[in-house]
Amino acid sequence: MNVVVSNKRGTSDPEGETIYRDLVSKFGFAEVKGIRSGKFLRFEVMADDARSAREIVASICDELRIYNPAAHSILVEAA
């Protein structure tokens, strides 16, 4: 399972803003209008099906505080 942890919309993202401002827009990529940074995690899970694996991974992320739910959101998807 893949987990993408990203800043919630409306919260500041200094890393994404720096990449956008100091690299992408500075070098002329006018098509790019913004960048949001995040973390990517890959879990190897043994489960009966994808739904069960997704639930296990989401539970791990919540219970172990892999992310801060006040500031971040997660997307759990099959690899």
C-alpha positions as CSV (number, residue, x, y, z in Angstrom):
1,M,0.0,0.0,0.0
2,N,1.2,3.5,-0.7
3,V,0.5,6.4,1.7
4,V,0.8,10.0,0.7
5,V,1.0,12.5,3.6
6,S,0.4,16.1,2.5
7,N,-0.4,19.4,4.1
8,K,-4.1,20.1,4.2
9,R,-5.4,22.8,1.8
10,G,-5.2,26.2,3.4
11,T,-2.1,25.4,5.5
12,S,1.3,26.8,4.6
13,D,3.7,24.6,2.7
14,P,7.1,26.3,2.9
15,E,8.9,23.5,1.2
16,G,6.5,23.4,-1.8
17,E,6.6,27.2,-2.0
18,T,10.4,27.3,-2.0
19,I,10.6,24.6,-4.7
20,Y,8.1,26.5,-6.8
21,R,9.6,30.0,-6.3
22,D,13.3,29.2,-6.3
23,L,13.5,26.5,-8.9
24,V,10.4,25.9,-11.1
25,S,9.2,29.4,-11.8
26,K,12.8,30.9,-11.7
27,F,13.8,28.6,-14.5
28,G,10.8,29.5,-16.7
29,F,8.3,26.8,-16.3
30,A,5.3,29.1,-16.5
31,E,2.9,26.2,-16.9
32,V,3.3,25.2,-13.3
33,K,1.1,27.3,-11.0
34,G,2.0,25.8,-7.7
35,I,3.6,22.9,-5.9
36,R,2.6,21.1,-2.7
37,S,5.2,18.9,-1.0
38,G,4.5,15.8,1.0
39,K,5.8,12.4,2.2
40,F,5.5,9.1,0.4
41,L,5.5,5.8,2.4
42,R,5.2,2.3,1.0
43,F,3.9,-0.4,3.3
44,E,4.2,-4.1,2.4
45,V,1.1,-5.7,4.0
46,M,-0.2,-9.3,4.0
47,A,-4.0,-9.1,3.9
48,D,-6.9,-11.0,2.4
49,D,-7.7,-8.2,0.0
50,A,-6.9,-4.6,-0.9
51,R,-9.7,-3.2,1.3
52,S,-8.4,-5.0,4.4
53,A,-4.8,-3.9,3.6
54,R,-6.0,-0.3,3.2
55,E,-7.8,-0.4,6.6
56,I,-4.7,-1.8,8.3
57,V,-2.4,0.8,6.9
58,A,-4.8,3.7,7.7
59,S,-5.2,2.4,11.2
60,I,-1.4,2.2,11.7
61,C,-1.1,5.8,10.4
62,D,-3.8,7.0,12.8
63,E,-2.8,5.1,15.9
64,L,1.0,5.6,15.6
65,R,0.6,9.2,14.7
66,I,2.6,8.8,11.5
67,Y,1.0,12.1,10.5
68,N,-0.6,15.1,12.3
69,P,-4.3,15.0,11.5
70,A,-4.7,18.7,12.4
71,A,-2.2,19.7,9.7
72,H,-2.0,16.8,7.3
73,S,-4.2,14.6,5.3
74,I,-3.4,11.1,4.0
75,L,-4.2,9.2,0.9
76,V,-3.9,5.4,1.2
77,E,-3.9,3.5,-2.1
78,A,-3.0,0.2,-3.6
79,A,0.6,0.0,-4.9
